[in-house]
Amino acid sequence: MIAEQKFDAEVADLRATGKAFAVATVVRTLEATSAKPGAKALVAADGTILAGWVGGGCVRGAVGRAAREAVEDGQTRFISLRPEEILEAEGVEAGEERAGVKFARNGCPSKGSMDIFIEPVLPQPVLQVCGSGPVALALVKLGAGFDFDLRLAAPGLEAAPEGVAHSESFAFDTQSDATRFVVIATQGKGDEAALRAALNAGGGDYMAFVGSRRKFATLRAKLEADGIATEALDQVRAPAGLDIKAITPDEIALSILAEIVAARRGAQREDAS
């Protein structure tokens, strides 16, 4: 019971802090093994086992490597640890993958075999919008149906839409492992401050500015003169959104969300290939 409580507490803490992790579950064992089917371990993104038990040192290394890979690309893993003589008898080499099963050598004296399923748990992607104008509010409203952790940085805004985390300053969470989509939609009310804060926080996996090319060029020149790296500014999409001839705030928000979806899914396809 104590072990289960620690496991659950670790999971809750990782979720609360936006950390990526993996859960390793023993699904089958043959011969003598220290862990039995149903045993679980919680594995950090770097492969460190935080809680639970799936076996000793001969198992932990393979689980750690598989967990790191799973977190990196968001894909599940299935590993089969077998004694070297069994691998040789079956004509399989350690590290080889067949039909979605990756084989590893189990060097434990017990000579048992074990199959383990690794499931990555990634934090919900963040959509952070800066601004309190019509486009910013339309974007967070539209984004509510697309499985984002919605955040609105809007100084002076009395209340954010329901379900949207609201900050009174242009603050960015740099500790989370979540994919981050940042849209500067301040539209004349804090453009430079929002851009500067976002860039100083490392930007994001996607970053866009709502405004004309001329306006962004002016801001860019000022930020470059203040020491903001050219490479960082090159990552900002300006004007934000796909060219769908948008005019109204809702249409502009739609064009931006479409561009975000394209960027998000495109990255996932690249990871899976």
Helices and strands as residue ranges (DSSP letters): H 2-16, E 21-30, E 40-44, E 49-52, H 57-73, E 77-82, H 84-89, E 97-98, E 101-105, E 113-121, E 126-130, H 134-143, E 149-153, E 165-167, E 180-184, H 191-200, E 206-209, H 213-225, H 230-234, E 236-237, H 249-272
